[in-house]
Amino acid sequence: MKKHYYILSIILIFCFAKASFGFVDQRYQYWQIQLNSLHEEKNKVMKSRKSDDSIIKLINGDIKKVESILTFFEKSLDTESSDFNKRKYSVSEIKNEIKSMLTPVFSLNYLEFFLNKIGTKESYSLSEKYINELIDSSINNHFNQSDGLIREKILNEKFNRNDWKYLSAELWLGAMISGRESAFSKLSDKIELKIMKSLAEKNYNISPKDLENIIETASNDMITQTDFDTLIDKAENPLKDSWCWNEKNKAIKSELNDAHTIKRLLKESESDCTLSRIYSYGKEILKIEDFYFKSLQNKYLREINSLKEKKLIRSDDFTPFDNPYFLNIPELPDLADILARIDETRTEYIKEFNTDISQNSITELQNKFSSIITASISKTESAFVNEENLLNDINRQFIDAAGKIQEAEDTDRKSENDDDNYHIEMTPVNKAEFDKAKKIFIKQTELLYEYVRLNLKFLDVTSEFKAVNTDTDFTDITGRIKRNREYIHTLKNIALDCTGLERLIAPSFHKRYHSVCIRISNLLNFINYSLNTEAGKQKNRNPEKINEISEQKKIIKNEITSSREKINNVYMSMIKSLETKRRKLKAVKHEIKDVLVNTELELLADSLDNYLNAYKRQDYTGKALKKYAEKYNELLESVESGTENKSLDHAIRSKSIFPVVHNFSSEKIKHESITKNYLKNSIYKRISSIQTLVTFYKRKGIKINYRPDDLIENAKTKLRIKTDIPLGGWRMTETNFWNIDKKAVQKLLYILKRKIWQNADNRNDLHNKIKINDFRITLSIPEGWIEQKVSSTDSDNGVIRTFRSIDGNSTIYIASYNNTNSVRDASKYWINGMNSRKVAQKWGEKDTSDYYWTLSNHTEGVMESYAISCKQKILIVSGISSKDKYNFFKKKINSVFQSISSI
């Protein structure tokens, strides 16, 4: 079957190769390529967002033209689309037709989307993301805290390369299953609404072939723009039904349960251990034992050290009338030795039983521990009992003897206080030491039995560790088979839903389906491979279960073979349909060539004319640059004539003339330049296409009725015209206007600087009249001085206004002082505040008021100042200039001072 499949594919290729030699076929395929190119160009322009919106309209117009050409070709190739075949469809008929065509188009795109995802880096990354979240959740559930090291250890130990392949595949296969119905439902509603709206405009009167074309285009356009990634994002847990994850999850939960068990043990032994270390022990009981009892022994050894026997008093110094004896204190047992024997017994036991620890064996070990303790403490225990019995016998003898002596004494003597009665008791010399030793022994005994209890507790808890359950493994395999069958059925059913693709015209659909078939076949091999079980697990299963698994595998392999055949049958049906269409194309009459040729040329010429008109409308740059030239000439005239112009100051401050040109936008020029270049290239392409087409038709001997020569010549003439505005000695264009602007401002600035110092004797250059409200006066600032913001330092020195020359060589200050001192003192304060040294002074008179003039050396050059009393305050008019400009500047500062007048 597979061999026949490839042979038929090769035959089809050759058939199409021969058919494509037909003229109509060639032109039809050419315009299909052009249509795809236009769509790509449209997407490219929309993404760049640099060109004018009109370009999108032009491209949309071209798309409609090419579609009309293709429609014209199709009508020539297929009589079903002829106008006389039109009929009025009912709404229900159209809806059924939409559903029958939408299903295969949706299914093909749906399959392609998910097959493209499987095995990609994105797929692996997404799988890892979900696995990390699931593992973190499981760790939190067991320990109420997260631990990245445990997660990393699980990932490294539990997941191999094949596991990630399965997980990444199952991630998207699961999404394919869960999201299919919802995605189809939403898309079908949108597509149906769009198509019905389009057909309503035609009153549902359309040919069968045109109806198919409309449904095909609308369906494919909307589906290809749909992002099925959202199916993953909306899934609560895209791996919840993954057999690979479920198998891994069981093992992970088992180990986390064991780790939680270890944590309980360590908590009881008061051992401080990280979660990562706990998890690293796994089921290796000897490692757990080593850490657990090492910590426990440290605790008990501290207790032992605190109970070590001190040197007890055994005195031989006594008198015949005192206590005539002392107790023998038994030798206390060596706890460290006893604990060591208990540890040795336990370790040997664990090595023998490992994870197969049972309650019976724990009881047996408990008896061994009891025997060790009994044998170790029985001698000491008997010695303490013997000494206590001896003490009791002596006390009884002593009390009897003392009673007889007491009777011989004065029986009438009584104690005034009952508490002072003499209690006869025989007390050994070292009774306190004996009692202390006994307490130590009791404490030792308690510690031993407590240590045994913890040993038994440890063994009881670790006995919960279970080996791999073969029944669970069997369940995993059957679950794996069940889920894989779901994948196979889903892939097969969606592929079979593509059956209607043979009705569609575009060959790309059939090629895409062929590619999908190959990839599905590879994926089925991958699914089949996943059924192989790991070596060594078979021996753990009983023969019945092995046979059952084998039967299930045979069934699923048969289903894979059957699915392949059914999918290939669909493709074979497409092959036959394409062959039929090829014959129709070959049968097209030769007479339609002339009509087709002239239709192509007319539509190309019409597109060229539209692009040329759009190019002519791009005239903002020329108008804007003309406005710029007019404004520049205006500013140049103002500079040369010395007339006041506020735009000039703004341009000088901005270092550009653009801000003072009305509605000037450099962004618009840049945008228009990009648009014009695009249109220009597009026009040349269309000219070239028309000329190439005409040459091609001439060689074919085809009669050409339409010759757009005049249109082409007009287009070339228009494209030669460039935006080129004269400006001074320069030529301003849409590409160099930024550089020309810089030169123009520099030129204005140069002329202005020159005029500032050339007309130093001219009083008419005082254009900028300003008000000083504190003094209720006005004064005028010469042309070429621009007001600056007063600095904090100058403000502290009394400065209220500052003006600086355009060339930056000179500054004029207006300062104010309270009239608490003399004019001379205020001038002195000013000079000192400016870090200057006075070299000349004089008094003068202005408008019946005396003023005080000074000349000072300053770090920036020469400072000249006028101080005058005005409105109970003292006004300072001062200026600083470089030494080479001072001879001109002193006339300027004098003019400013002389311009003072009352408001």
VENTAKA-V485450 format. One record per backbone hydrogen bond with DSSP energy under -0.5 kcal/mol. CO is the residue of the C=O (numbers start at 1). NH is the residue of the N-H. Records with the same first field share a line. If there is no record, write none. Layout:
# VENTAKA-V485450
CO: NH / NH
This chain:
# VENTAKA-V485450
1: 5
2: 6
3: 7
4: 8
5: 9
6: 10
7: 11
8: 12
9: 13
10: 14
11: 15
12: 16
13: 17
14: 18
15: 19
16: 20
18: 21
19: 22
22: 26
23: 27
24: 28
25: 29
26: 30
27: 31
28: 32
29: 33
30: 34
31: 35
32: 36
33: 37
34: 38
35: 39
36: 40
37: 41
38: 42
39: 43
40: 44
41: 45
42: 46
43: 47
44: 48
45: 49
52: 55 / 56
53: 56 / 57
54: 58
55: 59
56: 60
57: 61
58: 62
59: 63
60: 64
61: 65
62: 66
63: 67
64: 68
65: 69
66: 70
67: 71
68: 72
69: 73
70: 74
71: 75
72: 76
73: 77
74: 78
78: 81
79: 82
80: 209
82: 85
83: 86
87: 89 / 206
90: 94
91: 95
92: 96
93: 97
94: 98
95: 99
96: 100
97: 101
98: 102
99: 103
100: 104
101: 105
102: 106
103: 107
104: 108
105: 109
106: 110
107: 111
108: 112
109: 113
110: 114
111: 115
112: 116
113: 117
114: 118
117: 120
120: 124
121: 125
122: 126
123: 127
124: 128
125: 129
126: 130
127: 131
128: 132
129: 133
130: 134
131: 135
132: 136
133: 137
134: 138
135: 139
136: 140
137: 141
138: 142
139: 143
140: 144
147: 151
148: 152
149: 153
150: 154
151: 155
152: 156
153: 157
154: 158
155: 159
158: 160
160: 164
161: 165
162: 166
163: 167
164: 168
165: 169
166: 170
167: 171
168: 172
169: 173
170: 174
171: 175
172: 176
173: 177
174: 178
175: 179
176: 180
179: 183
180: 184
181: 185
182: 186
183: 187
184: 188
185: 189
186: 190
187: 191
188: 192
189: 193
190: 194
191: 195
192: 196
193: 197
194: 198
195: 199
196: 200
197: 201
199: 202 / 204
200: 203
202: 205
204: 89 / 206
206: 87
207: 211
208: 212
209: 213
210: 214
211: 215
212: 216
213: 217
214: 218
215: 219
216: 220
217: 221
218: 222
219: 223
220: 224
221: 225
223: 226
226: 228
227: 230
228: 231
229: 232 / 233
230: 234
231: 235
232: 235
237: 240
239: 242
242: 246
243: 247
244: 248
245: 249
246: 250
247: 251
248: 252
249: 253
250: 254
251: 255
252: 256
253: 257
254: 258
255: 259
256: 260
257: 261
258: 262
259: 263
260: 264
261: 265
262: 266
263: 267
264: 268
265: 269
266: 271
267: 270
271: 273
274: 278
275: 279
276: 280
277: 281
278: 281 / 282
279: 282
281: 284
283: 285
284: 287 / 288
285: 289
286: 290
287: 291
288: 292
289: 293
290: 294
291: 295
292: 296
293: 297
294: 298
295: 299
296: 300
297: 301
298: 302
299: 303
300: 304
301: 305
302: 306
303: 307
304: 307
305: 308
310: 312
316: 318
319: 322
325: 429
327: 329
328: 330
333: 335
334: 338
335: 339
336: 340
337: 341
338: 342
339: 343
340: 344
341: 345
342: 346
343: 347
344: 348
345: 349
346: 350
347: 351
348: 352
349: 353
350: 354
353: 356
358: 362
359: 363
360: 364
361: 365
362: 366
363: 367
364: 368
365: 369
366: 370
367: 371
368: 372
369: 373
370: 374
371: 375
372: 376
373: 377
374: 378
377: 381
378: 382
379: 383
380: 384
381: 385
382: 386
383: 387
384: 388
385: 389
386: 390
387: 391
388: 392
389: 393
390: 394
391: 395
392: 396
393: 397
394: 398
395: 399
396: 400
397: 401
398: 402
399: 403
400: 404
401: 405
402: 406
403: 407
404: 408
405: 408 / 409
406: 409
409: 411
410: 413
417: 420
418: 421
421: 423
422: 424
423: 425
425: 427
426: 428
428: 431
430: 434
431: 435
432: 436
433: 437
434: 438
435: 439
436: 440
437: 441
438: 442
439: 443
440: 444
441: 445
442: 446
443: 447
444: 448
445: 449
446: 450
447: 451
448: 452
449: 453
450: 454
451: 455
452: 456
453: 457
454: 458
455: 459
456: 460
457: 461
458: 462
459: 463
461: 464
462: 465
468: 470
469: 473
470: 474
471: 475
472: 476
473: 477
474: 478
475: 479
476: 480
477: 481
478: 482
479: 483
480: 484
481: 485
482: 486
483: 487
484: 488
485: 489
486: 490
487: 491
488: 492
489: 493
490: 494
491: 495
492: 496
493: 497
495: 498
496: 499
497: 500
498: 501
499: 502
500: 503
501: 504
506: 509 / 510
507: 510 / 511
508: 512
509: 513
510: 514
511: 515
512: 516
513: 517
514: 518
515: 519
516: 520
517: 521
518: 522
519: 523
520: 524
521: 525
522: 526
523: 527
524: 528
525: 529
526: 530
528: 531
529: 532
534: 537
537: 540
538: 541
542: 546
543: 547
544: 548
545: 549
546: 550
547: 551
548: 552
549: 553
550: 554
551: 555
552: 556
553: 557
554: 558
555: 559
556: 560
557: 561
558: 562
559: 563
560: 564
561: 565
562: 566
563: 567
564: 568
565: 569
566: 570
567: 571
568: 572
569: 573
570: 574
571: 575
572: 576
573: 577
574: 578
575: 579
576: 580
577: 581
578: 582
579: 583
580: 584
581: 585
582: 586
583: 587
585: 588
589: 592
590: 593
591: 594 / 595
592: 596
593: 597
594: 598
595: 599
596: 600
597: 601
598: 602
599: 603
600: 604
601: 605
602: 606
603: 607
604: 608
605: 609
606: 610
607: 611
608: 612
609: 613
610: 614
611: 615
612: 616
613: 617
615: 618
617: 619
619: 623
620: 624
621: 625
622: 626
623: 627
624: 628
625: 629
626: 630
627: 631
628: 632
629: 633
630: 634
631: 635
632: 636
633: 637
634: 638
635: 639
636: 640
637: 641
638: 642 / 643
645: 648 / 649
646: 650
647: 651
648: 652
649: 653
650: 654
651: 655 / 656
657: 660
658: 661
660: 662
661: 664
665: 669
666: 670
667: 671
668: 672
669: 673
670: 674
671: 675
672: 676
673: 677
674: 678
675: 679
676: 680
677: 681
678: 682
679: 683
680: 684
681: 685
682: 686
683: 687
684: 688
685: 689
686: 690
687: 691
688: 692
689: 693
690: 694
691: 695
692: 696
693: 697
694: 698
695: 699
696: 700
697: 701 / 702
698: 701
703: 705
705: 707
707: 709
708: 712
709: 713
710: 714
711: 715
712: 716
713: 717
714: 718
715: 719
716: 720
717: 720 / 721
718: 721
722: 724
725: 732
727: 730
730: 727
732: 725
733: 737
736: 740
737: 741
738: 742
739: 743
740: 744
741: 745
742: 746
743: 747
744: 748
745: 749
746: 750
747: 751
748: 752
749: 753
750: 754
751: 755
752: 756
753: 757
754: 758
755: 759
757: 760
759: 762
761: 763
762: 765
763: 766
765: 767 / 783
767: 769
768: 781
770: 779
771: 773
772: 775 / 776 / 777
776: 903
777: 772
778: 901
779: 770
781: 767 / 768
782: 785
784: 806
786: 804
788: 802
791: 795
792: 796
793: 797
794: 799
795: 798
798: 816
801: 814
802: 788
803: 812
804: 786
805: 808
809: 882
810: 805
811: 880
812: 803
813: 878
814: 800 / 801
815: 876
817: 874
818: 820 / 821
822: 826
823: 827
824: 828
825: 829
826: 830
827: 831
828: 832
829: 833
830: 834
831: 836
832: 835
837: 857
840: 855
842: 853
844: 851
846: 849
849: 846
850: 869
851: 844 / 853
852: 867
853: 842
854: 865
855: 839 / 840
856: 863
857: 837
858: 861
861: 858
862: 881
863: 856
864: 879
865: 854
866: 877
867: 852
868: 875
870: 873
872: 819
873: 870 / 875
874: 817
875: 868 / 877
876: 815 / 878
877: 866
878: 813
879: 864
880: 811
881: 862
882: 885 / 886
883: 886
885: 888 / 889
886: 890
888: 891 / 892
889: 893
890: 894
891: 895
892: 896
893: 897
894: 898
895: 899
897: 900
901: 778
